[in-house]
Amino acid sequence: MGYAVVLGEALIDLLDAEQEGRPVFRQEIGGGPLNVAVGVSRLGGAAHFVGSLGDDVLADRIRAFLRDAGVGLAGAVTVPVPTSLAVTTHAGPEPDFRFYGDPPSYGLLTADDLDVALVEGADVLYGGSIVLLCPLVLAAARRAWSLATGLRVFDPNVRPRLLDGPAALVELRRIVAEFAATAHLVKLSAADAALLYPQEPVEGVAAYLRELGAGTVVVTLGADGAVVAAGPDPVRIPAPKVDAVDATGAGDSVMAALIAELLVDGEPAGPAGWQERVAFALRVAGLVCESPGGALSMPTRAEVARRFA
């Protein structure tokens, strides 16, 4: 089995919580791409995290967490800034993220920092998320994309709070189209789709991204499952019934499961194979939702098999 390179951000999440009747923030290690790398490793795949990390105690905790999870750090670089914080609050169905740290510790990876051999040797390269809004990392992601010899997977993972007005959204939409056009797999959430392509049904968004050139498109729908566009018509895959307590990292776990399956067996031969893999990924996400803590809740294959026997 080969390995995946996951290029993106790692940071510290401060999650809205309550203790003894008072509001508190629970500290967790986070970042969508970090969650993906940890999820791949927990599911038995080899993953390497590529990105910039700060030079403080919080960054040391991130490194230790990744090492303990079996994620490689050969492609990570240290930058002389404090670790960025993502403060997460809940006032509706979707969490609200506010980011602190300027410059962001995750936004300083340059194209020259890339470990070329590591990227070229990857069976799967993941790109996307909020680092696309950082010019230095966008350039690095473009270089990695051009170096990739394996499968390219993309997740826009949009955070509206980081978009500075309509022009920024237009530019992000252009970047998403650029990466999706040469991706073997694109995974996005219904919230991503609604922000990027307002008034367009998720099936229409999936079809559009495939028209651009994406091989397969998966749109996650939370408790309603996912839409898979891998053949002539998009297909809806239901999510398993679970006792959800925290959806943090659920979408990332879907991507992690799909990457882990790509490392085992490569691309499916047809749409039915993609539908089976998405059904498995939704079981992984369901298990993630049953325990708090994003990256901490990424399960092993044995745990998924036991829960959904």
Secondary structure as the mmCIF struct_conf table of DSSP 4:
data_model
#
loop_
_struct_conf.conf_type_id
_struct_conf.id
_struct_conf.beg_label_comp_id
_struct_conf.beg_label_asym_id
_struct_conf.beg_label_seq_id
_struct_conf.end_label_comp_id
_struct_conf.end_label_asym_id
_struct_conf.end_label_seq_id
STRN STRN1 TYR A 3 LEU A 7
BEND BEND1 GLY A 8 GLY A 8
STRN STRN2 LEU A 11 GLN A 19
TURN_TY1_P TURN_TY1_P1 GLU A 20 GLY A 21
STRN STRN3 ARG A 22 GLY A 30
HELX_RH_AL_P HELX_RH_AL_P1 GLY A 32 ARG A 42
TURN_TY1_P TURN_TY1_P2 LEU A 43 GLY A 44
STRN STRN4 ALA A 46 VAL A 50
BEND BEND2 GLY A 51 GLY A 51
STRN STRN5 SER A 52 LEU A 53
BEND BEND3 ASP A 55 ASP A 56
HELX_RH_AL_P HELX_RH_AL_P2 VAL A 57 ASP A 68
TURN_TY1_P TURN_TY1_P3 ALA A 69 GLY A 70
STRN STRN6 GLY A 72 GLY A 72
TURN_TY1_P TURN_TY1_P4 ALA A 74 GLY A 75
STRN STRN7 VAL A 77 THR A 78
BEND BEND4 PRO A 80 VAL A 81
HELX_LH_PP_P HELX_LH_PP_P1 PRO A 82 SER A 84
STRN STRN8 LEU A 85 HIS A 90
BEND BEND5 ALA A 91 GLU A 94
STRN STRN9 PRO A 95 TYR A 100
BEND BEND6 ASP A 102 PRO A 103
HELX_RH_3T_P HELX_RH_3T_P1 SER A 105 GLY A 107
HELX_RH_3T_P HELX_RH_3T_P2 ALA A 111 ASP A 113
HELX_RH_AL_P HELX_RH_AL_P3 VAL A 116 GLU A 120
TURN_TY1_P TURN_TY1_P5 GLY A 121 GLY A 121
BEND BEND7 ASP A 123 ASP A 123
STRN STRN10 VAL A 124 GLY A 128
BEND BEND8 SER A 129 SER A 129
HELX_RH_3T_P HELX_RH_3T_P3 ILE A 130 LEU A 133
BEND BEND9 CYS A 134 CYS A 134
HELX_RH_AL_P HELX_RH_AL_P4 PRO A 135 LEU A 147
BEND BEND10 GLY A 150 GLY A 150
STRN STRN11 LEU A 151 ASP A 155
HELX_RH_3T_P HELX_RH_3T_P4 PRO A 160 LEU A 162
BEND BEND11 GLY A 165 GLY A 165
HELX_RH_AL_P HELX_RH_AL_P5 PRO A 166 ALA A 180
TURN_TY1_P TURN_TY1_P6 ALA A 181 THR A 182
BEND BEND12 HIS A 184 HIS A 184
STRN STRN12 LEU A 185 SER A 189
HELX_RH_AL_P HELX_RH_AL_P6 ALA A 190 LEU A 196
BEND BEND13 TYR A 197 TYR A 197
TURN_TY1_P TURN_TY1_P7 PRO A 198 GLN A 199
HELX_RH_AL_P HELX_RH_AL_P7 VAL A 202 LEU A 212
TURN_TY1_P TURN_TY1_P8 GLY A 213 GLY A 213
BEND BEND14 GLY A 215 GLY A 215
STRN STRN13 THR A 216 THR A 220
HELX_RH_3T_P HELX_RH_3T_P5 GLY A 222 ASP A 224
STRN STRN14 ALA A 226 ALA A 229
BEND BEND15 ALA A 230 ASP A 233
STRN STRN15 VAL A 235 ILE A 237
HELX_LH_PP_P HELX_LH_PP_P2 PRO A 238 LYS A 241
BEND BEND16 VAL A 245 VAL A 245
TURN_TY1_P TURN_TY1_P9 THR A 248 GLY A 249
HELX_RH_AL_P HELX_RH_AL_P8 ALA A 250 ASP A 265
BEND BEND17 GLU A 267 GLU A 267
BEND BEND18 ALA A 269 GLY A 270
HELX_RH_AL_P HELX_RH_AL_P9 PRO A 271 CYS A 289
TURN_TY1_P TURN_TY1_P10 GLU A 290 GLU A 290
BEND BEND19 SER A 291 GLY A 293
HELX_RH_3T_P HELX_RH_3T_P6 GLY A 294 SER A 297
HELX_LH_PP_P HELX_LH_PP_P3 MET A 298 THR A 300
HELX_RH_AL_P HELX_RH_AL_P10 ARG A 301 ARG A 307
TURN_TY1_P TURN_TY1_P11 PHE A 308 PHE A 308
#
